[in-house]
Amino acid sequence: QKEVEQNSGPLSVPEGAIASLNCTYSDRGSQSFFWYRQYSGKSPELIMFIYSNGDKEDGRFTAQLNKASQYVSLLIRDSQPSDSATYLCAVTGAGGTSYGKLTFGQGTILTVHP
Amino acid sequence: ETGVTQTPRHLVMGMTNKKSLKCEQHLGHNAMYWYKQSAKKPLELMFVYNFKEQTENNSVPSRFSPECPNSSHLFLHLHTLQPEDSALYLCASSQTASGDYEQYFGPGTRLTVT
């Protein structure tokens, strides 16, 4: 079982729609969760981080965390073509050899079409 | 610009060559990381340095040798690489390596081993 799992996509949404990106993780004790955006040929860029259950909003982005279900999501409202990229979910290990280590999912390719 | 720079941006080397990748961060962070990103695979953590001390070697072959002379600089020395080592090598930094802080990535070095 993958430690951090994302649907690789591609996820295609029309401009102006809400894009919903999902991520599940296996380490029940994980405490820190991050979403990165990576444009083709570029390095990952931090979008949001979330530590507590519930929602965290930043502009058009909302991160949602449910630790009981080991699930974290990213919603992008009013999607724009410039949002087209690969979105990486990353989770920090809770203990043992995983403590403090950031484990990345494979990423979801998002395409926003005009 | 994230405050993390990497040189060179592109590198082509033969299997018998020796080369080094350089990373520098201007963020005042105390932790630095090397990641490998291959096509179709998640980001793989290679090495972690926290306050100049190596705290993680993620079963990386000895043909990759990291060096961290101070908290702002990180090197990855390469020798007798294999073609499967061709990938994007990313450097990142964070406040500390506790996992509670977001990581900021450099632009990466695209390495091709011939």
Chai-1 contact restraints between the chains, C-beta under 6 A:
chainA,res_idxA,chainB,res_idxB,connection_type,confidence,min_distance_angstrom,max_distance_angstrom,comment,restraint_id
A,S32,B,G99,contact,1.0,0.0,6.0,A-B,restraint_1
A,S32,B,D100,contact,1.0,0.0,6.0,A-B,restraint_2
A,S43,B,L90,contact,1.0,0.0,6.0,A-B,restraint_3
A,S43,B,F105,contact,1.0,0.0,6.0,A-B,restraint_4
A,S43,B,P107,contact,1.0,0.0,6.0,A-B,restraint_5
A,S43,B,G108,contact,1.0,0.0,6.0,A-B,restraint_6
A,P44,B,F105,contact,1.0,0.0,6.0,A-B,restraint_7
A,L46,B,E102,contact,1.0,0.0,6.0,A-B,restraint_8
A,F49,B,E102,contact,1.0,0.0,6.0,A-B,restraint_9
A,T92,B,G99,contact,1.0,0.0,6.0,A-B,restraint_10
A,G100,B,A97,contact,1.0,0.0,6.0,A-B,restraint_11
A,G100,B,S98,contact,1.0,0.0,6.0,A-B,restraint_12
A,G100,B,G99,contact,1.0,0.0,6.0,A-B,restraint_13
A,F104,B,P42,contact,1.0,0.0,6.0,A-B,restraint_14
A,F104,B,L43,contact,1.0,0.0,6.0,A-B,restraint_15
A,Q106,B,P42,contact,1.0,0.0,6.0,A-B,restraint_16
